C-alpha cells in the first residue's frame, strides 16, 4: 500500500508529492519547493521517515513544478526526468521564473537525467508507475499512474473540476481534450492527485468537470 504526502509549494500553490510504500522506497513528483522552509519540509519528511528516494519525476517542465529540484539533487543525488518534448522548458527554468514571478533565482538547476515516454514503466518498492503522455498543457506533459492503487498524478493536465491552461507556449486545447478522453478510460475510483488544488476521483470528474467525458 502506498503512502502519499503532499506539500503545497511556492507562490503558485503547486502540489509536490512524495509517494512511498512499505519498502520505504519513494518517488518525488514535481518538487516545486521554492522557499527554504518548503525545501526543508520535503527533505525532513523523507529523512524522518527513513525513505529512500529512487526517482525525481516531472509531469512537465514549468518552473512552478521544478523550483526545488536542485535541493533534491544536492540532498539525495537525484536529477529530474521528464518527457523529451519539455526539455526546452527544463533548460530555461530561471528565465521562466522571471516570466511567471518576476524573479530570477540564483540557482544552478541540475540537468535532466533522462526521459520518460508514453507506456514506460518505473519501479519503486513493490509498485510500478506507468507513464501516460498527455500533451495539451505543454507538449511534454505526462501523468503518472500507479495501477495497483488506482492513483493518478496528473500535473497540470487535470484538476478538480477544471484543466490546465492551454494558452502558454506548447499548449493546445485540442490536444488536452484528446488527453482527457484517454484519462477518462481509467476506473472511476482512480484517485486524481493534481498539480494544483485538492484531490478528486475520476468518477467525480466525469460527473462534474465540464471538460471531461468518455
C-alpha positions as CSV (number, residue, x, y, z in Angstrom):
1,X,0.0,0.0,0.0
2,X,1.3,3.4,-0.9
3,X,1.6,6.5,1.3
4,X,1.3,9.9,-0.3
5,X,2.5,13.1,1.3
6,X,1.5,16.4,-0.3
7,X,3.5,19.6,0.1
8,X,1.8,22.8,-1.2
9,X,4.7,24.9,-2.5
10,X,5.6,28.4,-3.7
11,X,3.6,31.4,-4.6
12,X,1.5,29.5,-7.1
13,X,0.4,26.9,-4.6
14,X,1.8,23.9,-6.5
15,X,1.5,20.4,-5.2
16,X,4.7,18.4,-4.7
17,X,4.2,14.7,-3.8
18,X,6.3,12.1,-2.1
19,X,5.0,8.7,-2.8
20,X,6.3,5.7,-0.8
21,X,5.3,2.2,0.1
22,X,6.1,-0.4,2.8
23,X,9.6,-0.9,1.5
24,X,10.4,2.8,2.3
25,X,11.5,3.4,-1.3
26,X,9.8,6.5,-2.7
27,X,9.5,8.8,-5.7
28,X,9.3,12.6,-5.6
29,X,6.9,14.1,-8.1
30,X,7.1,17.8,-9.2
31,X,9.3,19.3,-6.5
32,X,8.2,22.9,-6.7
33,X,9.5,23.9,-3.3
34,X,10.7,27.5,-3.5
35,X,11.1,28.9,0.0
36,X,13.7,27.4,2.3
37,X,11.0,26.3,4.7
38,X,9.4,24.3,1.9
39,X,12.6,22.7,0.8
40,X,13.4,21.7,4.4
41,X,9.9,20.3,4.9
42,X,10.3,17.9,1.9
43,X,13.8,16.7,2.8
44,X,12.9,16.4,6.5
45,X,9.9,14.3,5.8
46,X,12.0,11.9,3.7
47,X,14.7,11.6,6.3
48,X,12.4,11.4,9.3
49,X,10.5,8.5,7.7
50,X,13.7,6.7,6.6
51,X,12.7,6.9,3.0
52,X,15.0,6.1,0.0
53,X,14.2,8.3,-3.0
54,X,14.6,6.5,-6.3
55,X,13.2,8.9,-8.9
56,X,12.6,12.7,-9.2
57,X,9.7,12.8,-11.7
58,X,8.4,15.8,-13.6
59,X,4.9,15.9,-15.0
60,X,6.1,18.8,-17.2
61,X,8.7,21.5,-17.4
62,X,7.1,24.6,-16.0
63,X,9.2,26.3,-13.3
64,X,6.5,26.3,-10.6
65,X,6.7,22.5,-10.6
66,X,10.5,22.4,-10.5
67,X,11.7,25.2,-8.3
68,X,13.2,22.7,-5.8
69,X,14.8,20.1,-8.0
70,X,18.3,21.4,-7.1
71,X,17.6,20.6,-3.4
72,X,16.6,17.1,-4.3
73,X,19.8,16.7,-6.4
74,X,22.0,18.1,-3.7
75,X,20.5,16.2,-0.8
76,X,19.7,12.8,-2.5
77,X,21.7,12.8,-5.7
78,X,18.6,12.6,-7.9
79,X,18.3,14.5,-11.2
80,X,15.0,15.1,-12.8
81,X,13.4,13.0,-15.6
82,X,10.8,14.4,-17.9
83,X,9.3,13.9,-21.4
84,X,11.7,14.9,-24.1
85,X,9.2,17.4,-25.6
86,X,9.6,19.5,-22.4
87,X,13.4,19.5,-22.3
88,X,13.5,23.1,-23.6
89,X,11.4,24.2,-20.6
90,X,13.7,22.3,-18.2
91,X,16.7,24.1,-19.7
92,X,15.2,27.6,-19.2
93,X,13.8,27.4,-15.6
94,X,15.5,30.7,-14.5
95,X,14.0,32.6,-17.5
96,X,10.6,31.1,-16.8
97,X,10.8,32.4,-13.2
98,X,11.3,35.9,-14.5
99,X,8.2,35.5,-16.7
100,X,6.0,33.8,-14.0
101,X,7.0,35.7,-10.8
102,X,9.3,38.5,-11.9
103,X,12.3,37.0,-10.1
104,X,15.3,35.1,-11.5
105,X,16.7,32.7,-8.8
106,X,20.4,32.3,-8.5
107,X,20.3,28.6,-8.7
108,X,22.3,26.1,-10.8
109,X,19.5,23.7,-11.7
110,X,20.5,20.2,-12.4
111,X,20.4,18.9,-16.0
112,X,17.8,16.4,-16.9
113,X,19.0,12.8,-16.3
114,X,16.8,11.1,-18.8
115,X,13.4,11.0,-20.4
116,X,10.1,9.2,-20.0
117,X,7.8,8.3,-22.8
118,X,4.2,7.0,-23.2
119,X,4.0,3.4,-22.0
120,X,7.2,3.5,-19.9
121,X,7.2,1.8,-16.5
122,X,9.2,2.9,-13.5
123,X,9.5,0.9,-10.3
124,X,9.8,1.8,-6.7
125,X,9.4,-0.7,-3.9
126,X,6.7,-3.2,-4.8
127,X,4.9,-0.8,-7.1
128,X,5.0,0.2,-10.8
129,X,4.4,3.6,-12.2
130,X,3.1,3.8,-15.8
131,X,3.8,6.9,-17.9
132,X,0.9,8.4,-19.9
133,X,1.8,11.1,-22.3
134,X,-0.9,13.8,-22.1
135,X,0.0,16.8,-24.2
136,X,-2.1,19.9,-24.1
137,X,-0.9,22.0,-21.2
138,X,2.6,21.6,-22.7
139,X,3.8,19.3,-25.4
140,X,5.6,17.1,-22.9
141,X,3.0,16.9,-20.2
142,X,2.7,13.4,-18.7
143,X,0.6,11.7,-16.0
144,X,1.9,9.0,-13.7
145,X,-0.4,6.1,-13.0
146,X,0.0,3.6,-10.2
147,X,-2.5,0.9,-11.3
148,X,-2.2,-1.3,-8.2
149,X,-3.5,1.7,-6.1
150,X,-5.8,3.3,-8.8
151,X,-3.8,6.6,-8.3
152,X,-3.0,9.1,-11.0
153,X,-0.7,12.1,-10.6
154,X,-2.0,14.5,-13.3
155,X,0.3,17.6,-13.1
156,X,-1.5,20.4,-14.8
157,X,-3.4,18.3,-17.2
158,X,-6.4,17.6,-15.0
159,X,-7.6,19.5,-11.9
160,X,-10.7,19.1,-9.7
161,X,-13.5,20.4,-12.0
162,X,-11.0,22.1,-14.3
163,X,-8.0,21.6,-16.5
164,X,-4.6,23.3,-17.0
165,X,-4.0,26.3,-19.2
166,X,-3.6,25.8,-22.9
167,X,-2.6,29.4,-23.8
168,X,1.1,29.0,-22.9
169,X,3.8,28.0,-25.4
170,X,3.3,24.4,-26.5
171,X,-0.3,24.4,-25.2
172,X,-3.2,23.1,-27.2
173,X,-6.9,22.9,-26.3
174,X,-7.4,20.2,-29.0
175,X,-4.6,18.1,-27.6
176,X,-5.6,18.4,-23.9
177,X,-9.2,17.3,-24.8
178,X,-7.7,14.3,-26.5
179,X,-5.6,13.6,-23.5
180,X,-8.6,13.9,-21.1
181,X,-10.5,11.4,-23.2
182,X,-7.7,9.0,-22.7
183,X,-7.6,9.5,-19.0
184,X,-11.3,9.1,-18.8
185,X,-10.9,5.4,-19.6
186,X,-9.4,4.8,-16.2
187,X,-11.6,3.3,-13.5
188,X,-14.0,5.7,-11.7
189,X,-12.3,5.0,-8.4
190,X,-9.0,6.3,-9.6
191,X,-7.7,9.0,-7.2
192,X,-6.7,12.2,-9.0
193,X,-3.7,14.0,-7.5
194,X,-3.4,17.2,-9.4
195,X,-0.6,19.8,-9.7
196,X,-2.7,22.4,-8.0
197,X,-5.7,22.2,-5.8
198,X,-7.4,19.4,-4.0
199,X,-7.6,15.7,-5.0
200,X,-10.5,14.2,-6.7
201,X,-11.6,10.9,-8.3
202,X,-12.1,10.1,-12.0
203,X,-15.8,9.3,-11.2
204,X,-16.3,12.8,-9.7
205,X,-14.6,14.5,-12.6
206,X,-16.7,12.6,-15.2
207,X,-19.8,13.9,-13.3
208,X,-18.6,17.4,-12.5
209,X,-15.8,18.5,-14.9
210,X,-17.2,20.3,-18.0
211,X,-14.1,19.4,-20.0
212,X,-14.2,15.6,-19.3
213,X,-16.3,12.9,-20.9
214,X,-16.0,9.4,-22.1
